[in-house]
Amino acid sequence: MREQQYSVKRAADRIDMRVTALLVGRRGRLGVETGLTEDVSSRGVRVLSTNEWTMGDTILIAIPGFHFTAAARVAYCHPTDSGRFALGLEFVESSEPLEMTALATALQFSQA
């Protein structure tokens, strides 16, 4: 029997970007933590955090360098080998849409 291979395409393009993000809210209480983004899309972001977050919680994420804030749902929280947690955050509501073209341009400019 021949095995079928499936290719899954993400709904939004992602940019490999490492910038500081602020995470606000911890299980219904106010708490602030800084994290480091790994990749960003117009629909969400993956962030490395020092704390474990609860799946399904809604938190506030801010990326100060890009003047962006959004409410985000914790889609997953996985421990990493480095003792941190990888968070998948899905934007629920944002101050303005995250412009991927502007992010890509800023990223290229900062690396030049």
NORQUIKA-V206170 format. One record per residue. N is the residue number from 0. RES is the residue in three letters. SS is DSSP state (2 for helix, 1 for strand, 0 for the rest). PSI is psi in radians with two decimals (none if undefined). BURIAL is b if it has 9 or more other C-alpha atoms within 8 Angstrom, else e. Layout:
n res ss psi burial
N RES SS PSI BURIAL
N RES SS PSI BURIAL
This chain:
n res ss psi burial
0 MET 0 2.37 e
1 ARG 0 2.31 e
2 GLU 0 2.34 e
3 GLN 0 2.48 e
4 GLN 0 2.38 e
5 TYR 0 2.47 e
6 SER 0 2.16 e
7 VAL 0 2.17 e
8 LYS 0 2.31 e
9 ARG 0 2.65 e
10 ALA 0 -0.42 e
11 ALA 0 2.50 e
12 ASP 0 2.60 e
13 ARG 1 2.62 e
14 ILE 1 2.22 b
15 ASP 1 1.82 e
16 MET 0 2.23 b
17 ARG 0 1.75 e
18 VAL 0 2.81 b
19 THR 1 2.37 b
20 ALA 1 2.56 b
21 LEU 1 2.30 b
22 LEU 1 2.19 b
23 VAL 1 2.24 b
24 GLY 1 2.26 b
25 ARG 1 1.76 b
26 ARG 0 0.89 e
27 GLY 0 -0.08 e
28 ARG 1 2.79 e
29 LEU 1 2.25 e
30 GLY 1 2.47 e
31 VAL 1 2.38 e
32 GLU 1 2.58 e
33 THR 1 2.52 b
34 GLY 1 3.07 b
35 LEU 1 2.15 b
36 THR 1 2.61 b
37 GLU 1 -0.76 b
38 ASP 1 2.70 b
39 VAL 1 2.46 b
40 SER 1 3.06 b
41 SER 0 -0.24 b
42 ARG 0 -0.25 e
43 GLY 1 -3.05 b
44 VAL 1 2.63 b
45 ARG 1 2.24 b
46 VAL 1 2.42 b
47 LEU 1 2.21 b
48 SER 1 2.69 b
49 THR 0 -0.26 e
50 ASN 0 2.71 e
51 GLU 0 2.40 e
52 TRP 0 2.69 b
53 THR 0 2.21 e
54 MET 0 2.39 b
55 GLY 0 -0.32 e
56 ASP 0 2.62 b
57 THR 1 2.22 b
58 ILE 1 3.01 b
59 LEU 1 2.30 b
60 ILE 1 2.41 b
61 ALA 1 2.38 b
62 ILE 1 1.56 b
63 PRO 2 -0.67 b
64 GLY 2 -0.32 e
65 PHE 2 0.20 e
66 HIS 0 0.83 e
67 PHE 1 2.31 b
68 THR 1 2.57 b
69 ALA 1 2.63 b
70 ALA 1 2.43 b
71 ALA 1 2.52 b
72 ARG 1 2.34 b
73 VAL 1 1.87 b
74 ALA 1 -0.58 b
75 TYR 1 2.79 b
76 CYS 1 1.88 b
77 HIS 1 2.37 e
78 PRO 1 2.57 b
79 THR 0 2.94 e
80 ASP 0 -0.40 e
81 SER 0 0.07 e
82 GLY 0 0.08 e
83 ARG 0 -3.08 b
84 PHE 1 2.36 b
85 ALA 1 2.09 b
86 LEU 1 2.32 b
87 GLY 1 2.04 b
88 LEU 1 2.23 b
89 GLU 1 2.12 b
90 PHE 1 2.28 b
91 VAL 1 -0.79 e
92 GLU 1 2.36 e
93 SER 1 2.83 b
94 SER 0 -0.71 e
95 GLU 0 2.73 e
96 PRO 0 2.50 e
97 LEU 0 1.96 e
98 GLU 0 1.88 e
99 MET 2 -0.61 b
100 THR 2 -0.75 e
101 ALA 2 -0.69 e
102 LEU 2 -0.81 b
103 ALA 2 -0.72 b
104 THR 2 -0.80 e
105 ALA 2 -0.68 e
106 LEU 2 -0.77 b
107 GLN 2 -0.71 e
108 PHE 2 -0.74 e
109 SER 2 -0.41 e
110 GLN 2 -0.19 e
111 ALA 0 none e
